[in-house]
Amino acid sequence: MEQIKTIIIDDEPEAINRLRRLLNHFDEIEIVETDIDPDRGIEKILNIKPDLVFLDVEMPGKSGFEVIEAINAAGFKPKYIITTGYEQYMLKAIRTQAFDYLIKPVDIDELKDLIKRFSK
């Protein structure tokens, strides 16, 4: 089974840790990097070129959507999973072609479904 290189960008360390614990249940997921800073996250995404990015929306300095714009402008297009505590960004996530949208706290069953769909 091929590994899915994954990066998590979220300004809340607790959210990163929770998601990391959940993702560790899936052998196909390889978390290659995490960051709490969106600008450093952009650099890491462009350098590592992950398959999948779990991305918070509301972060100091840059929103998750601004991160997506910066990555797209650089010519790289990974799949994004928007992770947020808010439902109001769902339409914008669809418009930015996010692969999925998860409301925090993320549920393990939702992750299982998402990873199954991603792996197809």
HELIX and SHEET records of a PDB file:
HELIX    1   1 PRO A   13  LEU A   23  1                                  11    
HELIX    2   2 PRO A   38  ILE A   48  1                                  11    
HELIX    3   3 GLY A   64  ALA A   73  1                                  10    
HELIX    4   4 MET A   90  ARG A   95  1                                   6    
HELIX    5   5 ILE A  108  SER A  119  1                                  12    
SHEET    1   A 5 ILE A  29  ASP A  35  0                                        
SHEET    2   A 5 ILE A   4  ILE A   9  1                                        
SHEET    3   A 5 LEU A  52  ASP A  56  1                                        
SHEET    4   A 5 LYS A  79  THR A  84  1                                        
SHEET    5   A 5 ASP A 100  ILE A 103  1                                        
END                                                                             
